[in-house]
Amino acid sequence: MTSLRQFYYLRAGVAFAWVALVVVLSKMGAPAAVAYTLLVLYPLWDALANIIDVRHSGGLRANPGQQFNAAVSIATAVALVIALIAAGTKGALFVFGVWALLSGVLQLAVGIQRRKLGGQVFMMISGAQSALAGVIMGIRAFGDPRSIAELAPYAAFGGFYFLLSALRLTFKKPVVDPYSRAAR
């Protein structure tokens, strides 16, 4: 990973792959354990992605929001396992919604902090949309959620915004990229 642009392409690709797996496995009638595993892997990937990002953009001290986001994502994965055991899909949807709200606010803050790097307007929009989606997911958890496939649009939009940010950075006039070796 040598550039923020490449990192955003990676994030988009993983999000799209997750969505494809969830949709295909849902249509195939995969066992709930498979769907639940994919659900828990989503915030774990987000934690890993934040750690990768932090390692290339100044370290943990320079990025407390992302450090906190990684910790919250790991805690979310644990909370999802507990919620799935205790309350099934409804509990997991509620936990995922709370996480989407919190991580959306943190993503918005990071996007604002990085706005001079370019390509961040989409990250800010994504963060705001994630926060709103989290509220909606939390409310829907009190209804009758059918499966985790209901989360596919959320992940697809996240991937879409990462792709837009990557494309913006691809076609934008170069600025100092904290991921590049020259910036270190």
Backbone bond lengths (Angstrom), bond angles and torsions (degrees), N, CA, C in turn:
res aa  C-N    CA-C-N  psi(-1)  N-CA   C-N-CA  omega(-1)  CA-C   N-CA-C  phi
1 M - - - 1.438 - - 1.521 108.12 -
2 T 1.306 115.93 108.99 1.455 118.11 -177.32 1.520 113.39 -115.84
3 S 1.309 118.94 -5.94 1.455 118.10 178.66 1.523 110.96 -146.98
4 L 1.315 114.02 154.53 1.453 120.63 176.87 1.528 109.42 -60.06
5 R 1.313 116.02 -37.06 1.469 121.32 178.46 1.531 110.65 -59.99
6 Q 1.325 117.51 -48.34 1.464 121.15 179.08 1.531 110.88 -63.74
7 F 1.313 115.82 -38.01 1.460 119.93 178.30 1.531 110.28 -62.26
8 Y 1.322 116.88 -42.04 1.459 120.23 178.60 1.527 111.09 -66.37
9 Y 1.327 117.74 -36.87 1.471 119.78 174.75 1.529 110.31 -62.23
10 L 1.319 117.03 -41.08 1.462 121.25 178.03 1.527 110.49 -61.99
11 R 1.324 116.40 -46.64 1.470 119.78 -179.92 1.527 110.89 -60.78
12 A 1.329 116.66 -41.35 1.467 120.27 178.54 1.528 110.27 -63.64
13 G 1.322 116.93 -45.89 1.459 120.90 -178.79 1.515 112.87 -60.83
14 V 1.318 116.92 -42.90 1.468 120.54 179.27 1.529 109.86 -65.97
15 A 1.313 117.59 -41.80 1.471 120.14 178.87 1.525 110.76 -61.86
16 F 1.323 117.21 -45.09 1.465 120.21 179.97 1.529 111.56 -65.74
17 A 1.324 116.89 -38.09 1.467 120.53 177.69 1.530 110.00 -64.74
18 W 1.332 117.33 -41.66 1.462 121.17 178.55 1.527 110.23 -61.53
19 V 1.319 116.44 -45.75 1.465 120.73 179.60 1.529 109.88 -60.23
20 A 1.321 116.80 -46.94 1.467 120.48 -179.51 1.534 110.83 -59.53
21 L 1.324 116.64 -44.99 1.465 120.03 179.19 1.524 111.48 -61.92
22 V 1.310 116.91 -45.42 1.465 120.72 -178.91 1.527 110.84 -62.31
23 V 1.324 116.76 -45.75 1.463 120.32 -177.98 1.526 110.65 -66.75
24 V 1.329 117.26 -47.95 1.464 120.59 -178.61 1.527 110.85 -63.10
25 L 1.315 116.95 -47.64 1.464 119.70 -178.94 1.521 111.85 -65.98
26 S 1.321 117.05 -33.48 1.460 120.65 177.59 1.524 110.08 -65.73
27 K 1.334 116.84 -43.67 1.466 120.63 -179.99 1.521 111.63 -68.40
28 M 1.332 116.73 -28.14 1.465 120.69 178.88 1.531 111.60 -81.23
29 G 1.313 116.68 -8.30 1.459 120.38 -178.46 1.519 112.44 72.81
30 A 1.323 115.97 37.96 1.473 120.89 179.89 1.528 109.92 -58.84
31 P 1.311 116.67 151.67 1.471 119.83 177.76 1.529 111.73 -57.39
32 A 1.315 115.09 150.05 1.462 120.69 -179.34 1.516 111.45 -56.86
33 A 1.322 117.69 -34.62 1.470 120.78 -178.95 1.523 111.32 -60.27
34 V 1.328 117.14 -35.54 1.475 120.82 178.81 1.528 109.45 -68.11
35 A 1.326 116.43 -46.48 1.461 120.72 178.99 1.522 110.64 -61.68
36 Y 1.324 116.44 -42.52 1.456 120.22 -179.19 1.528 111.28 -66.25
37 T 1.319 116.20 -35.75 1.468 119.72 176.82 1.520 110.23 -62.73
38 L 1.327 116.85 -44.63 1.464 120.44 177.65 1.527 110.72 -61.48
39 L 1.322 115.79 -38.78 1.461 119.68 179.18 1.522 111.39 -61.95
40 V 1.311 117.61 -44.54 1.466 121.79 -179.72 1.531 110.85 -69.37
41 L 1.331 116.66 -33.67 1.468 119.87 179.97 1.528 112.40 -66.93
42 Y 1.328 117.92 -27.79 1.468 120.47 -177.24 1.535 112.11 -59.59
43 P 1.321 120.27 -53.85 1.473 118.16 177.91 1.530 112.61 -69.79
44 L 1.331 117.68 -27.52 1.478 118.16 175.93 1.518 110.49 -64.98
45 W 1.334 116.82 -40.27 1.469 119.79 175.98 1.536 109.78 -63.17
46 D 1.330 117.12 -41.02 1.457 119.70 179.27 1.524 110.45 -61.23
47 A 1.324 117.43 -40.59 1.472 120.84 177.52 1.521 110.15 -61.80
48 L 1.329 116.76 -47.42 1.467 120.59 179.19 1.524 110.83 -61.42
49 A 1.321 117.14 -42.77 1.464 120.69 179.52 1.526 111.09 -62.06
50 N 1.332 117.48 -40.37 1.466 119.95 177.14 1.525 111.20 -64.32
51 I 1.314 116.66 -38.89 1.470 120.30 178.69 1.532 110.45 -66.20
52 I 1.331 116.62 -42.55 1.475 120.35 176.78 1.517 109.53 -60.47
53 D 1.325 116.17 -45.91 1.463 121.29 -179.19 1.525 110.97 -60.37
54 V 1.314 116.60 -46.36 1.463 121.42 -178.87 1.535 110.88 -61.62
55 R 1.318 116.93 -40.71 1.470 121.03 -179.13 1.525 111.70 -61.82
56 H 1.342 117.15 -27.23 1.454 120.92 -177.56 1.521 113.52 -101.45
57 S 1.324 116.98 -1.32 1.468 117.97 -176.66 1.524 112.84 -130.49
58 G 1.314 116.15 39.77 1.457 119.58 171.15 1.511 116.14 107.40
59 G 1.307 118.79 -1.72 1.460 120.87 176.86 1.519 113.80 89.23
60 L 1.316 114.37 177.72 1.462 120.93 -175.34 1.522 113.19 -65.65
61 R 1.316 116.99 -39.80 1.477 119.29 -178.18 1.520 112.20 -65.05
62 A 1.331 116.39 -34.28 1.466 120.31 -179.18 1.523 112.22 -79.74
63 N 1.334 117.38 -11.68 1.461 121.31 -174.93 1.534 111.91 -133.78
64 P 1.315 117.71 61.64 1.473 118.77 -176.42 1.526 113.11 -62.89
65 G 1.317 118.26 -31.54 1.464 120.57 178.87 1.513 111.67 -64.25
66 Q 1.320 116.50 -42.40 1.461 119.95 179.05 1.523 111.21 -72.70
67 Q 1.306 116.34 -34.73 1.470 120.16 175.79 1.531 108.76 -60.85
68 F 1.306 116.34 -46.17 1.458 121.12 178.76 1.532 110.41 -64.40
69 N 1.341 116.90 -41.55 1.458 121.39 179.34 1.528 110.78 -60.72
70 A 1.328 117.63 -41.43 1.470 121.08 178.34 1.524 110.15 -62.88
71 A 1.318 116.78 -43.93 1.466 120.67 179.35 1.529 110.87 -63.76
72 V 1.318 116.74 -41.94 1.464 121.19 178.98 1.528 110.14 -64.34
73 S 1.320 117.37 -38.84 1.461 120.78 -179.92 1.532 111.52 -66.33
74 I 1.314 116.68 -39.28 1.472 120.18 176.71 1.530 109.68 -65.97
75 A 1.325 116.74 -45.02 1.471 120.48 177.68 1.533 110.46 -62.00
76 T 1.311 117.13 -35.17 1.466 121.10 178.50 1.521 111.01 -64.30
77 A 1.327 116.65 -42.26 1.467 119.59 178.85 1.533 110.30 -59.25
78 V 1.321 116.14 -42.76 1.473 120.41 178.18 1.532 109.72 -65.48
79 A 1.330 116.53 -44.45 1.466 120.84 179.78 1.532 111.12 -63.68
80 L 1.332 117.22 -33.92 1.462 120.05 177.37 1.523 111.51 -64.23
81 V 1.321 116.27 -42.72 1.465 119.95 178.30 1.531 109.60 -60.17
82 I 1.308 116.53 -46.01 1.469 120.88 179.62 1.529 110.47 -63.49
83 A 1.332 117.05 -44.50 1.464 121.05 -179.47 1.526 111.67 -64.26
84 L 1.330 116.33 -40.08 1.462 119.61 178.51 1.519 111.55 -62.54
85 I 1.322 115.92 -41.14 1.470 120.34 178.96 1.529 110.57 -67.94
86 A 1.322 116.35 -43.20 1.464 120.70 -174.32 1.528 114.05 -81.23
87 A 1.337 117.29 -37.61 1.467 119.15 -171.56 1.523 114.43 -135.88
88 G 1.310 118.35 5.25 1.460 120.73 178.01 1.517 113.38 67.35
89 T 1.318 115.09 -148.09 1.464 121.65 -175.26 1.518 112.06 -60.83
90 K 1.325 117.43 -38.52 1.468 119.88 -179.80 1.526 111.25 -60.60
91 G 1.318 116.40 -47.56 1.459 120.18 179.38 1.512 112.01 -63.47
92 A 1.331 115.73 -40.63 1.466 119.68 -179.97 1.521 111.10 -66.47
93 L 1.319 116.82 -40.27 1.463 120.32 178.84 1.528 110.70 -63.11
94 F 1.318 116.87 -39.90 1.462 120.19 178.03 1.531 110.72 -63.87
95 V 1.330 117.20 -48.01 1.468 121.18 179.19 1.525 110.26 -61.03
96 F 1.328 117.00 -43.96 1.462 121.06 179.53 1.529 110.10 -62.16
97 G 1.329 116.44 -39.11 1.459 120.32 178.48 1.520 112.79 -63.65
98 V 1.320 116.59 -43.90 1.468 120.43 177.19 1.524 109.81 -61.35
99 W 1.341 115.72 -42.56 1.464 119.76 178.68 1.534 111.02 -64.15
100 A 1.338 117.48 -43.40 1.466 120.64 179.53 1.526 110.83 -60.39
101 L 1.318 116.21 -39.95 1.465 120.82 177.56 1.525 110.72 -62.15
102 L 1.313 116.34 -52.40 1.461 120.45 -177.30 1.527 112.14 -66.28
103 S 1.332 117.17 -45.90 1.468 118.68 -178.64 1.525 110.76 -68.40
104 G 1.332 117.06 -30.50 1.464 119.72 176.30 1.519 112.14 -64.01
105 V 1.323 115.71 -43.35 1.469 119.81 177.58 1.535 109.98 -62.91
106 L 1.329 116.65 -41.79 1.472 119.86 179.23 1.531 111.47 -67.12
107 Q 1.340 117.54 -38.97 1.461 121.00 177.71 1.524 110.30 -64.27
108 L 1.300 116.85 -40.63 1.460 121.50 176.74 1.526 110.00 -59.61
109 A 1.313 117.32 -44.22 1.471 121.47 179.69 1.528 111.25 -63.78
110 V 1.329 117.56 -42.52 1.470 120.52 179.01 1.532 109.58 -65.57
111 G 1.322 117.26 -41.75 1.466 120.46 178.04 1.521 112.00 -60.22
112 I 1.323 116.54 -41.12 1.469 120.48 177.83 1.526 109.59 -65.01
113 Q 1.325 116.54 -43.04 1.465 120.84 179.58 1.535 111.61 -62.08
114 R 1.326 117.56 -35.59 1.472 122.26 -176.42 1.527 113.90 -97.00
115 R 1.294 119.32 9.68 1.455 121.24 -170.99 1.519 114.07 -55.52
116 K 1.319 118.67 -28.50 1.469 121.25 -179.60 1.524 112.83 -72.12
117 L 1.342 117.02 -16.47 1.472 120.31 178.21 1.519 111.65 -75.95
118 G 1.313 116.94 -18.35 1.454 121.44 -177.51 1.518 111.26 89.38
119 G 1.321 115.81 161.09 1.452 121.80 178.37 1.513 114.01 69.41
120 Q 1.311 117.84 9.56 1.459 120.30 -173.79 1.521 113.66 -93.17
121 V 1.317 117.64 -15.15 1.460 118.98 179.89 1.525 109.55 -59.31
122 F 1.330 116.74 -37.57 1.462 119.70 179.27 1.530 111.31 -70.00
123 M 1.333 116.88 -33.00 1.464 119.90 176.79 1.527 110.52 -68.41
124 M 1.331 115.76 -36.67 1.460 119.39 177.95 1.527 110.71 -67.86
125 I 1.334 117.02 -43.13 1.464 120.70 177.33 1.526 109.59 -62.85
126 S 1.331 116.34 -43.42 1.464 121.03 179.47 1.523 111.24 -60.93
127 G 1.321 116.90 -42.67 1.457 120.64 178.77 1.519 111.71 -62.00
128 A 1.329 115.84 -44.72 1.462 119.95 178.92 1.527 110.56 -64.53
129 Q 1.330 116.82 -42.14 1.463 120.51 179.45 1.530 110.93 -66.74
130 S 1.326 116.99 -37.57 1.465 120.76 177.77 1.523 110.52 -62.58
131 A 1.317 116.37 -42.49 1.464 120.16 178.75 1.528 110.62 -61.96
132 L 1.325 116.48 -44.62 1.463 120.58 178.20 1.535 110.76 -64.22
133 A 1.320 116.92 -43.94 1.471 120.87 179.00 1.527 110.27 -61.64
134 G 1.325 116.80 -36.90 1.460 120.30 178.12 1.512 112.11 -60.71
135 V 1.321 116.05 -41.60 1.467 120.04 177.58 1.531 109.58 -63.71
136 I 1.320 116.72 -44.33 1.468 120.89 -179.43 1.531 110.42 -64.20
137 M 1.346 117.61 -43.15 1.468 120.65 178.12 1.530 110.85 -61.32
138 G 1.316 116.03 -42.64 1.459 119.81 179.39 1.512 111.72 -60.12
139 I 1.322 116.52 -42.00 1.464 120.91 178.32 1.530 110.58 -67.60
140 R 1.336 116.74 -42.57 1.474 120.85 -179.42 1.523 111.98 -65.35
141 A 1.317 117.04 -25.23 1.465 119.93 179.79 1.525 111.28 -62.21
142 F 1.321 116.90 -23.07 1.458 120.37 178.65 1.526 111.69 -85.43
143 G 1.341 116.40 -4.00 1.463 121.31 176.20 1.515 109.73 -93.87
144 D 1.324 115.89 -132.23 1.460 120.90 -177.25 1.527 110.10 -128.99
145 P 1.352 117.85 75.16 1.472 119.46 179.25 1.530 110.25 -65.91
146 R 1.316 116.32 139.74 1.462 121.18 -177.39 1.525 112.56 -87.14
147 S 1.329 116.50 -47.04 1.466 119.19 -177.54 1.520 109.62 -162.29
148 I 1.334 115.02 173.89 1.467 117.98 177.95 1.518 111.54 -72.02
149 A 1.332 117.46 -10.47 1.468 119.91 176.25 1.525 110.49 -60.31
150 E 1.334 117.60 -20.29 1.462 121.29 176.19 1.531 111.60 -64.47
151 L 1.328 116.53 -18.33 1.464 120.84 179.58 1.528 112.29 -86.85
152 A 1.328 117.45 -9.45 1.466 121.00 -177.34 1.534 112.81 -57.07
153 P 1.340 119.33 -43.86 1.477 117.65 178.86 1.532 112.57 -61.04
154 Y 1.328 116.73 -37.36 1.469 120.55 177.88 1.528 110.07 -58.91
155 A 1.336 116.66 -50.00 1.464 120.89 -178.87 1.526 111.05 -67.24
156 A 1.333 116.96 -36.01 1.467 120.58 179.63 1.529 110.69 -64.43
157 F 1.327 116.46 -43.20 1.464 118.78 177.64 1.527 111.00 -64.11
158 G 1.332 117.06 -39.90 1.465 119.76 176.51 1.518 111.00 -59.01
159 G 1.326 116.97 -45.89 1.464 120.95 177.55 1.514 111.71 -62.32
160 F 1.333 116.32 -40.31 1.462 121.67 179.14 1.529 110.98 -60.59
161 Y 1.324 116.75 -43.42 1.463 119.70 179.75 1.535 111.69 -68.61
162 F 1.326 117.33 -36.87 1.462 118.74 174.99 1.527 110.15 -64.22
163 L 1.325 116.90 -39.76 1.465 120.41 178.04 1.528 110.67 -63.61
164 L 1.324 117.27 -45.13 1.466 119.94 177.97 1.527 111.48 -60.45
165 S 1.323 116.90 -41.55 1.466 120.28 178.36 1.524 110.74 -63.43
166 A 1.331 116.37 -42.43 1.468 120.21 178.62 1.518 110.49 -62.94
167 L 1.320 117.10 -43.57 1.469 120.32 179.31 1.526 110.90 -65.10
168 R 1.321 116.22 -39.43 1.477 120.13 177.93 1.522 110.19 -60.60
169 L 1.332 116.52 -42.64 1.457 120.39 178.55 1.523 111.74 -70.60
170 T 1.322 117.52 -29.70 1.463 121.62 178.81 1.525 111.08 -66.55
171 F 1.320 116.51 -39.62 1.457 120.20 -174.01 1.521 113.92 -106.03
172 K 1.308 117.50 11.48 1.462 122.79 179.60 1.521 109.41 -95.46
173 K 1.309 115.40 151.73 1.457 121.12 174.09 1.531 108.26 -57.69
174 P 1.324 119.32 132.99 1.473 121.67 -175.59 1.529 112.83 -60.86
175 V 1.329 114.28 141.27 1.464 123.19 171.21 1.522 106.26 -128.10
176 V 1.316 117.03 174.72 1.455 120.05 178.05 1.524 108.21 -65.29
177 D 1.315 115.91 120.59 1.461 123.00 -178.36 1.521 108.08 -101.07
178 P 1.347 119.04 118.75 1.458 120.42 -177.56 1.525 112.33 -64.28
179 Y 1.309 117.78 -13.60 1.461 121.09 179.41 1.529 111.33 -85.47
180 S 1.320 116.92 -22.40 1.472 118.64 -174.70 1.527 110.88 -71.34
181 R 1.299 114.59 151.10 1.472 120.49 179.34 1.531 110.76 -64.19
182 A 1.323 117.32 -30.01 1.467 120.65 -178.51 1.532 111.10 -67.96
183 A 1.319 116.95 -26.88 1.467 120.24 -178.89 1.524 112.40 -78.64
184 R 1.320 117.42 -13.49 1.464 120.23 -177.53 1.490 112.20 -87.23
